[in-house]
Amino acid sequence: MPKAFINGHEMYYEVLGRGDPVLLMGGWGTFCHDNHHQLPRGLTDRYQVVLFDYRGIRDSGDDLSIPSTMALHADDAIGLLDHLGLSNVHLVGLVGMGACICQEIAIRRPDLARSMLNTGAWCEVDDFLRDQLEMFRWIHRDAGFFAFQKAVTLLSFTAEYYNANKDKLLGPAGGWKELNGRYEAHSRLVDACVGFHSRDRLAQIRCPSFILHAALDVVTSPRTTLPIEHGIPGAIGETWEDLAHVVAGKEQKIRFCDALFDWLART
């Protein structure tokens, strides 16, 4: 399996498909290993998709003496793209810190950013978001992984989807499974999230940018995503009234793929 020593740590990564390069990142987990089914359907048939494990997740190492920041994770991703000799890359951040890392890359290395797509993101942390993120941390610490998993799942999906899919969403093979038994790694990811602030730097982003707003998202609602659209010159935004934090269900996933492929083709 491919690994490289990048930015002071051993990073696991995968490159799937062929075509124009896409760097794809999500929230507190990974699209690598046995999670390829979570990728937008057909993406690897059309594009060269770069994936990696965040520090401390699955097969990537970490240096606990280095403070965990979004800039650190962005430097990891930048180092990987440089290692692979890639530039002019589509940056796709699907919820949470992956979207924030996209912002950092577009700001710090505009030569790498062909386009950017953000969902479930933020450019500053208000008290409400900060306290939610800290709540996930202390639930994991004090009540264990499965209590955390249930809490974050309840806030990431609609009631209808949760009721119909509870058995597959929860448990050892359920969501955020990479954090099971890795509280320290999770805590460091929270550190990066609560410390992230880009609002006063968004005007430096010059690549075409698309921001998807999720009207039913109770974590990263349009309250946190609209300022991203408004802060990036020429950014395009779209609001989905039926979308919670995570794109879920066959109809939503097909609609998202259509929107994603249309965006990538246009840029």
Secondary structure, DSSP 4 states (H G I P E B T S, - for coil): --EEEETTEEEEEEEES-SSEEEEE-SSS-SSGGGGGGSPTTHHHHSEEEEEPPTTSTT----TTS---HHHHHHHHHHHHHHHT--SEEEEEESTHHHHHHHHHHHH-GGGEEEEEEES--SS--HHHHHHHHHHHHHHHHH-HHHHHHHHHHTTS-HHHHHHHHHHHSSTTSTTGGGTT-HHHHHHHHHHHHT---GGGGGG--S-EEEEEETT-SSS-HHHHHHHHHHSTT-EEEEETT--SS--SHHHHHHHHHHHHHHHHH-
